[in-house]
Amino acid sequence: MKNKIKIFRKLVRCASIALLSFSMAGCGADFLDTTPTNNISGSSIWTKATLAEQAVIGVYNVFLDQYCPNSGILDSHRIPWDAYSSVMDTDKNWIKRMPNCTGAATPSSGLFSDIYKRFYTFIYRANDVIDNIGQVPDMSTGEKQRAIAECKFLRAFAYMRLNILYKGVPLYMNAITSPENGNKARSSEADVWAAILQDLTDCVNEPNLPGKYNSGDSNYGRVTKGAAYALRGQVYMWQKNWEAAVDDFNSVADCGFGLYTKAGATSYKQLLKIANEQCEEMIFSVQCIKQYGYSNTRNITYGNRCTAGSMWNNYLPNPHFVESFETATGEKFNWDNYLPGYSAMKEKERVVFFLRDGLSAAEKERMTAYGADMSKYLDSGNEARIKKAYESRDPRLQMAVITPYAQYNGASSGIAHTYTLRWPYRGSDSAEPFDIRTDTNDKFYYLWRKFVPEGLEQTERDTYGLDIPLIRYAEVLLLKAEALNEWGSTHESEAIRCVNEVRRRAGHVELNNATYPATKVNGQSDLRERIWNEYYWEIGGEDSMYFHELRWGTWKDKKFDNNRNGLMQMWGETTYTWYWLGDQCWSWPIPAKEMEMNSNLEQNEGWIN
């Protein structure tokens, strides 16, 4: 059904050469171990176009380690990037795998070495193609140049992530042919940014790289000029080169990308469905197929036990994120407008508002002992009262998150049912009252709808074929809006137009709507806050917000909040809190293992080997 299967199934059939000559990609291999790990020599690869094409696909294949693993989906280096952001938190059973958020981080933490290794795997595979594909006798010049451009994009992508996280890393722009060539010192951040920009500029200037592939094209999923412009624009955002960023984001539109709107009022939700994964909004995505080891695992980690296949809810939306969504009239959400006195109540007292209708005498007694202010309980109407706090909000809230007493179309045991998120849980997967079941039934957390199949859309746990977008056009519009606003007040109206394009697609009230005073923009600082919020509401949970919070310098305050923020139940009671180790956490440490192997590396300030 999918053309992308043609691309990646070739990888399955040719597994013996998937690693090429990049020894660092082998499981457990040292970073610069150059012992071959396959039976086809590097020189043989470049004698035939079919083998060289596998070398190119082998670079893309590195994405599968994070997004499509066949085991260890909760390993530290496979945790979604947005779990490090303020958008969501991790089930308590798995927080030890996030040492940079728990205060347990050291240069020896596996997270830092695994991520470092992954991105250098991209780089070394890309370098091998770039240096050697010119030798292939039965490949046209145009095919070679396109492949080089694709690999330069992937190399730039890897170096960008490394530069954001580690703040200056060794630059290897050619294939390593011997161990002594793999012991470079760290380059400066500025030099790494310059190398990234050069690679991406080469991409956009390459005539053999298309601007965009249309849905159904046999090459869909490969790098395009549109993706290169989008990534280069993000580099300019880090450098605060606002004018250049705007130019690049305009070029993305010129390549033919735009917002998906064909599903009308539900376009935002339908965007992340398999039927629309190749729509005009998707600029660059991890290509997933319905095959174990090549599939999207977000259905497992974002889903719930009533999702077909019985999923795990490992990652949970943070209440502050949920509460940030505006009202339908563009006002800031305030609990006291729905539940007078809510803010002044103790956290456990607020539990009363989240309880289901018709509690038994035993349940009431248990909730009283828990600390709920049961004087405010309504035997009939308790559910309706709390639902009102979520119903008249930015429509993206209900399309992204399962809120209290909202329904979810699940399919436990392969039979479709409509479930409701109630508490305390007393339901059954296959009988009334059809409560949503989770792995955390003794707690009441928000749950994701994003990336979670509904009904019988997907009936198997490990073969979800939905692509994972890494760059989509709505984010480009918000990046453009941010760049325009930072560029200066003369660009305010155009920045607002970009934001309103995103809000309009979602069905939310537009900025500067005269009917709704709360939407009036009051200068650059106000618009900056509105644009930042818009990122959360539009792309929260999609692996971009951690990097934006780092770029804005808000990560410490948003994620940790003086060590008061963490996994919370809906009323604000914390199950655990994150712990800020120190300002050294703004940069990841160079892994201790790499320091041991390369004496030319210097550690980031504040980290002790």
Sequence and secondary structure as in RCSB ss.txt:
>XXXX:A:sequence
MKNKIKIFRKLVRCASIALLSFSMAGCGADFLDTTPTNNISGSSIWTKATLAEQAVIGVYNVFLDQYCPNSGILD
SHRIPWDAYSSVMDTDKNWIKRMPNCTGAATPSSGLFSDIYKRFYTFIYRANDVIDNIGQVPDMSTGEKQRAIAE
CKFLRAFAYMRLNILYKGVPLYMNAITSPENGNKARSSEADVWAAILQDLTDCVNEPNLPGKYNSGDSNYGRVTK
GAAYALRGQVYMWQKNWEAAVDDFNSVADCGFGLYTKAGATSYKQLLKIANEQCEEMIFSVQCIKQYGYSNTRNI
TYGNRCTAGSMWNNYLPNPHFVESFETATGEKFNWDNYLPGYSAMKEKERVVFFLRDGLSAAEKERMTAYGADMS
KYLDSGNEARIKKAYESRDPRLQMAVITPYAQYNGASSGIAHTYTLRWPYRGSDSAEPFDIRTDTNDKFYYLWRK
FVPEGLEQTERDTYGLDIPLIRYAEVLLLKAEALNEWGSTHESEAIRCVNEVRRRAGHVELNNATYPATKVNGQS
DLRERIWNEYYWEIGGEDSMYFHELRWGTWKDKKFDNNRNGLMQMWGETTYTWYWLGDQCWSWPIPAKEMEMNSN
LEQNEGWIN
>XXXX:A:secstr
  HHHHHHHHHHHTGGGTTTT GGGSTT  TT     SSS HHHHTT HHHHHHHHHHHHTTHHHHHS SS TTS
GGGS GGGGSSSEEE GGGGGG HHHHT   TT HHHHHHHHHHHHHHHHHHHHHHHGGG TTS HHHHHHHHHH
HHHHHHHHHHHHHHHHSS     S   SGGGG      HHHHHHHHHHHHHHHHT TTS S   TT TTTTS  H
HHHHHHHHHHHHHHT HHHHHHHHHHHHHTT     TTGGGHHHHTTSGGGTTSTTEEEEE   SSTTSSB HHH
HH  TTSTT     EEE HHHHHHS BTTS    GGGTSTTGGGS TGGGGGGG  SS  HHHHHHHHHHT  GG
G  TTTHHHHHHHHHHSB HHHHHHEE TT EEEE GGG  EEEE  SS   BTTBTT B   TTTTS   EE T
T   TTS   SS B   EEEEEHHHHHHHHHHHHHHH GGGHHHHHHHHHHHHHHHT   TT TT GGG   HHH
HHHHHHHHHHHHHHTTSS HHHHHHHHT HIIIIITTTT SSB TTS BS       GGGGS    HHHHHH TT
    TT   
